[in-house]
């Protein structure tokens, strides 16, 4: 059940991040990957800042969205993609 929740949170985070950031990812699979990687990046950034977004599903979603937004920003900076 944990893997299913991680995939659902990753999908939601990827979709939200692609709506927030211009030039965001397209496609359900890419959004899921982006959200899952965003969760890792967001967790790393939050641990560096010694900040907690909570331990529930909503906290995990917030961390994953912030991480996915960071990944989109890095991708856009590298590819110089603007929309």
C-alpha positions as CSV (number, residue, x, y, z in Angstrom):
1,X,0.0,0.0,0.0
2,X,2.9,2.3,0.6
3,X,4.1,2.1,-3.0
4,X,0.6,2.9,-4.2
5,X,0.4,6.0,-2.0
6,X,3.8,7.1,-3.2
7,X,2.8,6.8,-6.8
8,X,-0.5,8.7,-6.2
9,X,1.3,11.5,-4.3
10,X,3.9,11.6,-7.0
11,X,1.3,11.9,-9.7
12,X,-0.5,14.7,-7.8
13,X,2.7,16.6,-7.1
14,X,3.9,16.4,-10.7
15,X,0.5,17.6,-11.9
16,X,0.4,20.5,-9.5
17,X,4.0,21.5,-10.2
18,X,3.4,21.5,-13.9
19,X,0.5,23.8,-13.4
20,X,2.5,26.1,-11.2
21,X,5.7,26.4,-13.3
22,X,5.6,27.5,-17.0
23,X,7.3,24.9,-19.2
24,X,6.3,22.1,-16.9
25,X,6.3,18.4,-17.8
26,X,3.7,16.9,-20.0
27,X,2.2,13.4,-19.7
28,X,1.0,11.4,-16.8
29,X,4.0,9.1,-16.6
30,X,6.5,12.1,-16.8
31,X,4.5,14.0,-14.1
32,X,4.6,11.0,-11.9
33,X,8.3,10.6,-12.3
34,X,8.7,14.3,-11.7
35,X,6.6,14.2,-8.5
36,X,8.5,11.2,-7.1
37,X,11.9,12.8,-7.8
38,X,10.4,16.0,-6.5
39,X,9.6,14.2,-3.2
40,X,13.3,13.2,-2.9
41,X,14.6,16.7,-3.8
42,X,12.0,18.4,-1.6
43,X,12.9,16.1,1.3
44,X,16.6,16.9,0.9
45,X,16.0,20.6,0.7
46,X,13.7,20.6,3.7
47,X,16.3,18.6,5.7
48,X,19.0,21.0,4.8
49,X,16.9,23.9,6.0
50,X,15.8,21.9,9.1
51,X,12.1,22.5,8.2
52,X,9.2,20.1,8.6
53,X,6.1,20.1,6.5
54,X,4.4,17.5,8.7
55,X,4.3,13.7,8.5
56,X,0.9,13.2,6.9
57,X,-0.1,12.9,3.3
58,X,-0.6,16.7,2.9
59,X,2.9,17.3,4.2
60,X,4.4,14.8,1.8
61,X,2.4,16.4,-1.0
62,X,3.7,19.9,-0.2
63,X,7.3,18.7,0.0
64,X,7.0,16.8,-3.3
65,X,5.4,19.8,-5.1
66,X,8.1,22.1,-3.9
67,X,10.8,19.6,-5.0
68,X,9.1,19.1,-8.4
69,X,8.9,22.9,-8.9
70,X,12.7,23.1,-8.2
71,X,13.3,20.3,-10.7
72,X,11.2,22.1,-13.4
73,X,13.1,25.4,-12.7
74,X,16.5,23.6,-13.0
75,X,15.3,21.9,-16.3
76,X,14.1,25.2,-17.7
77,X,17.4,26.9,-16.7
78,X,19.5,24.2,-18.4
79,X,17.4,24.0,-21.6
80,X,16.6,27.8,-21.6
81,X,13.0,26.8,-22.3
82,X,10.5,29.5,-21.8
83,X,6.8,29.5,-22.3
